[in-house]
């Protein structure tokens, strides 16, 4: 293979903010790999834990839908989470034939010890700007998210972190509007 075919693609005259967004994606991946490593689980299991932490106990079917996996595949994920002590199956009090996947409080605590300081630092970064600059940053990031959505295609996938519909959008101060 020619050397030029192996080179990193050029983004030409991309704005510094665009390059920083690319770097943000990379360091987010690094953070998730580090968290998965600390919990001794793989990326799929970490994604399952993120949903369980954010939503609480979920049925295997609901977890499969959120992970976009078959129920057979999610059974394997749940088995691994149980074997590693990160979750357990429990009877569903609303459906006597059903089960719930329940995150282990100790695992939730370990994950949150890493996640909360990072989220707090990110939140402090935006709050360091005056409100009018926060509004500009929020507007810019909203436009970037819409650009990504436009190129990602339609998806109605449930996101573990997403604000419930109708809860309003965050204001620059971080409160629901």
C-alpha positions in Angstrom: 0.0 0.0 0.0 1.3 3.5 -0.8 2.3 5.7 2.0 -0.1 8.5 1.0 -3.1 6.1 1.4 -2.1 5.4 5.0 -1.9 9.1 6.1 -4.4 10.7 8.4 -7.1 12.5 6.4 -6.8 16.3 6.3 -9.5 18.5 7.5 -8.1 21.4 5.4 -8.9 24.8 6.9 -11.1 23.4 9.7 -11.8 25.9 12.5 -10.0 25.4 15.8 -13.4 24.7 17.4 -14.1 22.0 14.9 -10.8 20.3 15.7 -11.4 20.6 19.4 -14.8 18.9 18.9 -12.9 16.0 17.2 -10.5 15.9 20.1 -13.4 15.9 22.6 -14.8 12.8 20.9 -11.4 11.1 21.2 -10.9 11.9 24.9 -14.5 10.9 25.6 -13.6 7.5 24.1 -10.5 7.5 26.3 -12.5 8.3 29.4 -15.0 5.5 28.6 -12.2 3.0 28.0 -10.6 4.0 31.3 -13.9 3.6 33.2 -14.6 0.3 31.6 -11.0 -0.8 32.5 -11.5 0.3 36.1 -14.7 -1.7 36.3 -13.1 -4.6 34.4 -15.8 -4.7 31.8 -16.0 -4.2 28.0 -17.6 -1.3 26.2 -21.0 -3.0 25.7 -21.2 -3.9 29.4 -20.3 -0.3 30.2 -23.1 1.0 28.0 -25.5 -1.4 29.8 -24.3 -0.1 33.2 -24.7 3.5 32.0 -28.4 2.8 31.2 -28.9 0.9 34.5 -27.2 3.8 36.5 -29.3 6.5 34.8 -32.6 4.6 34.7 -32.4 2.1 37.6 -33.5 -1.5 37.2 -34.6 -2.4 33.6 -36.1 -5.5 32.1 -33.8 -7.5 29.9 -36.0 -6.5 26.9 -35.8 -2.8 27.7 -32.0 -3.1 28.2 -31.8 -4.9 24.8 -33.8 -2.2 23.1 -31.6 0.5 24.6 -28.4 -1.3 23.6 -29.8 -2.2 20.2 -29.0 -5.8 20.8 -31.0 -9.0 20.5 -32.5 -10.4 23.7 -30.1 -13.4 23.3 -27.1 -11.0 23.1 -28.3 -9.0 26.1 -28.6 -12.2 28.1 -24.9 -12.7 27.6 -24.3 -9.0 28.7 -26.4 -9.6 31.8 -24.6 -12.9 32.6 -21.2 -11.1 32.4 -22.5 -8.2 34.6 -23.7 -10.7 37.2 -20.5 -12.7 37.1 -18.5 -9.6 37.7 -20.7 -8.4 40.5 -22.0 -5.3 38.7 -25.6 -6.3 38.5 -28.1 -9.0 39.4 -31.4 -10.3 38.2 -34.4 -9.8 40.5 -38.1 -10.6 40.2 -40.1 -7.8 38.6 -42.7 -6.6 41.2 -45.0 -5.5 38.4 -44.8 -8.7 36.4 -44.5 -11.9 38.4 -43.1 -13.8 35.3 -40.6 -11.0 34.5 -37.2 -10.1 35.8 -35.3 -6.9 36.2 -31.6 -6.2 35.9 -30.6 -4.3 39.0 -27.2 -2.5 39.2 -25.1 -3.2 42.2 -24.9 -0.2 44.5 -21.1 -0.6 44.9 -20.6 -0.6 41.1 -22.8 2.4 40.7 -20.7 4.2 43.4 -17.4 3.3 41.8 -18.6 4.6 38.4 -20.0 7.7 39.9 -16.7 8.4 41.7 -15.2 8.8 38.2 -18.2 10.4 36.4 -19.3 13.1 38.8 -15.9 14.9 39.1 -15.6 14.9 35.3 -19.2 16.2 34.8 -18.7 18.8 37.5 -15.5 20.1 35.9 -17.2 20.3 32.5 -20.1 22.2 34.1 -17.8 24.6 35.9 -16.0 25.3 32.6 -19.2 26.7 31.0 -20.2 28.6 34.2 -16.9 30.4 34.1 -18.2 32.4 31.1 -20.6 35.3 31.4 -24.3 34.4 30.7 -24.3 36.0 27.3 -21.3 34.0 26.2 -22.8 30.8 27.7 -25.8 31.4 25.4 -23.6 31.6 22.4 -21.7 28.4 23.4 -25.0 26.6 24.0 -26.4 27.8 20.6 -23.2 26.7 18.9 -23.2 23.3 20.5 -26.9 22.8 19.7 -26.1 23.6 16.1 -23.3 21.0 16.1 -25.5 18.4 17.6 -28.1 19.0 14.9 -25.3 18.7 12.2 -24.3 15.4 13.7 -27.9 14.2 13.8 -28.3 15.2 10.2 -25.4 13.0 9.2 -26.1 10.1 11.6 -29.5 9.4 10.1 -32.8 8.9 11.9 -32.6 7.3 15.3 -35.0 7.0 18.2 -32.5 5.2 20.4 -32.9 5.9 24.1 -29.9 7.6 25.5 -29.0 7.0 29.1 -28.3 10.7 29.9 -31.0 12.4 27.9 -33.5 14.7 29.6 -37.1 13.3 29.4 -39.3 14.8 26.7 -41.2 17.8 27.9 -38.7 18.6 30.7 -37.6 21.7 28.8 -34.2 22.5 27.5 -31.4 23.7 29.7 -30.8 27.4 30.1 -27.3 28.7 30.1 -27.4 28.5 33.9 -28.2 24.8 33.6 -31.8 24.9 34.8 -34.7 23.5 32.8 -36.4 26.3 30.8 
